[in-house]
Each structure stands twice: as structure tokens, then as C-alpha cells.
Amino acid sequence: MLSFCVLLVMEDDLIANRLATIVGATCSIVRFRDEKDAEKWLTDSQKVDLIISDKNSGPAMVSMVRNKSDYQLVPFLITCRFGETHLLKTTLVSGVTDILVINEENYKLQSKIDYYLGLNSQVQTFSPTESIPSIHHFKLPWWKRFIDISVSLTILILLSPVMLLVSLLIFLDSKGPIIYRSKRAGANFHVFDMYKFRTMSVEADQLLNQLSSQNIYAQTKPNGEASNGAMKLCSTCREQGLTCQRLLIDHNRSICEKLYLEETEGSAKFMKFRNDPRITRLGTFLRNSSIDELPQLVNILLGDMSLVGNRPLPLYEAEKLTSDEFAKRFAGPAGLTGLWQVKKRAKGQGPMSDRERTLLDIEYTNNFSFKTDLQIIWRTFFSLWQKENV
């Protein structure tokens, strides 16, 4: 009994016949030489479980298929030869599911085809047993917004002479802008420009990778071996001699999804360095005294942040906290100070894991109130001066 239908769109008879033989007796094969004939056939809402096209017809074919509601989830493979795997980067963006390297042995091609046939079968038969929960969108309470505006405006007025003096000193101390703007993710993953007095040399962000070994949150990385070629594979894929069937694109390189998840789980979520060499002479004093944070009072006035909340994170840190367990830290206000700073901050009080820090953020998200905010503000006055250069 024929249970699957595979659509082949390719000019080469040898390749088409080979794939038809590999697919086996459990599938019906429909083959066209160009995408126009295939499009006419698909207009009758034909049942298709897998589409395989050559690289010539592929771009036009996948564009047409993804615009048809009946075929948006059907796996789409494009054939190529060894040395043409660079097609993966461009074709994935257009809607292609994967590439099929026809120079490989039959069992490898069979394995990939069977995988996508099975995957499509699961997608078609899937029916959620539970209703999808509504997404919680955090909204700042009126009392908190009132305190933010009144307090931040008052402090800005009172400390404006100090801020002008600091601006002049930064200008004289080192080359670069006085105010440093950093893209941050706050409440509800809202991305905004967070302002600080510049305490580092220009282009300090480009040196992050060189300092990764000095990160106080650094953990031991998994023993995932990566090749020096264009594709990074996990140990399972290498042992079986297969190209990965779940590829991701990371910094313009192909990487096995399993290996990526292992590396992500083992890598630190936050980045902070002791005795950071990027910091300027004046910057050390500004950071230790927390004066560098004063421009964030403007962010508070604009509504991007609150006086008390979870620290808004750089985007390269926020993207690592999208799991169900950790994403809840973004379901609360982003703040100038918070529970992490006053309860267990890494200021000479011993190391703290990124998990501990995130759990403190989640604790504040679940329990913040007018009383807890007043307590945190009060305790912040006693932790403004840092004991370590971090």
C-alpha cells in the first residue's frame, strides 16, 4: 500500500530514477522536469508528503510552494553535489528545509528522505491536547510609574551639576563619546537604547570574545568536538558518518542543532570581568561609585526602565535566556537597581552562577510590591560603592 507521495522536480533523468529507486515501494513518485508543470499539478490540491527539486528549479519552486497554504509545512529538499553545500545558507532563508547531497551513498540519502517523510507525517497528525496559553504581557503598575517619574526627575535636577562635571572629565580623559548607548532587552523583551557614562575605550564591544576566559560567570564547556570546516557536527552525527539532518546557521557557519544546544547549555549566560582591561582610568572610579549609571534616569523618564527591577540585558545575553524556565525574568520591570544588586551581587562576596542570578530576577518578578521596592532602594544606598573592579 502506497502511504507517501514524493514530488520530484528535476531535469536529470539519472538522478530522478536513482531517487525513485531509493524511495522504495512504499511511496508513489510524481516527477516533472520544470516547476511550471509541477505548479499546474499542485493547483488541484494534490497530496504531497515531500518535495525534492534540483538547484535550477528550486528557488522558483519553493517560492511558489510556500505561498500555497496546503504546502507551507511540506518538507522541501534541494539536490546538490559535494562542494555545493554553501547553498544551504541561502536556500534555508527562502524556505527550503534541507539539501540532499546526491554524491552520498544510497543509505545516507534514504535516511534523510525517511526522516522528513516521518516528520511530515507527525506534523500532519499532530493535534494539541491542551489549549495554547495566552502570552502574559507585563504592564507597569501606575504607582510604580508615578514613583519612577517623580524620583528620576528630581534626581536629574539635583545632580545635573555633577553630571556636567563628569561629562567634562570623560571628554578630557579619553577619546570617544561621553554617553555610551547599548542595545538592551527589558520587560517583555522590549529592545531599547540604554544610556551610561562611557567608562571603556572605544570599540570595547569588539574585544568580548578575547576576554571570555576571564568571565566570572564562565562554566566548563561541554566536550563537543567541532570540525574546522564549514560544518560543525555533534559526536552522534560523526559516529554514524551522516550529515546533520537538523542544521542551524550560527555566525555564517552550519552547526548541528544538538551540538549548538550542548554548547549553549554549557556556556555562561552573563558576561562580567574582574579588572577589565577595556576600562579607562576615570572609568574605574565611575563604575565603582555607580556614577556611570546616572544617565539611565533618562531611560526611566522615557518609560524604558523603572527605578527597581531586573537589569536590562545586552542582546547577546538576552538571547540565551529564552527557555520557559528563564524567560520569566523578562515578565517583570527592567530596573536601575534590583534584588540581584543588593542581595547577592558579585562584589567580593564570592562567585555567583548565572542560574542563581536569573532565579533572583524571577523571584523579584513574582513578588515585587511597593514595600519590596522601598526595601531595595534603601539597601541600594549601602551597595553603591563596589568592592571589586567588576
Disulfide bonds with the S-S distance in Angstrom:
none
